[in-house]
Amino acid sequence: MMMTPASRAAALKRDKAVAAKLARAAGKVAAAERRAAEEAALTDSVKKGRDAIEKKIQAVRKAMGVRKNEPNPVAICEMKERMEFEMMCALRKEGGSW
């Protein structure tokens, strides 16, 4: 069957439109995977940072003689807030996109 130039152009236009839709869909999937990987890495970094802070806090509590059931003294609370702020700043500097 012979196609006219107009029908060939229309078929080419349809093929290009389909290819563009597929490329957009593939791009959206790739972007979603990248965002998920970045979020997982950030969550892991925050968890490691908080665990390290907790270890430091426990060492300070022990050094100060604070018992298990006693609340943290004000100095420890301030130190913990400062360490968390510094951890978040460090994560931000190393490239976090949040």
Summary of the structure (lengths in Angstrom):
residues: 98
radius of gyration: 27.8
end to end distance: 57.7
largest distance: 92.5
contacts: 198
relative contact order: 0.08
helix: 82%
strand: 0%
